[in-house]
């Protein structure tokens, strides 16, 4: 089950599918969908280790597509950083 949260196990098309996007989304569509998933996960009434793993998964998805390996990118939206 832990492998489900490892984005290295998914190709881009599989991640687009998880995000309910077509296989060629614009950067804007992709970013909006990822941020929406993070917000939805963080706003759940019950916060536990599983929910935190889901949030971390979507943050990793964001980093994969937008941060190019920089974990503290100043351009990162606050919702992604959790601040």
Secondary structure, DSSP 4 states (H G I P E B T S, - for coil): -GGGG-GGG--HHHHHHHTT--TT--HHHHHHHHHHHHHHHHT-S---HHHHHHHHHHHHHHIIIIITT-TT-TTS-HHHHT-
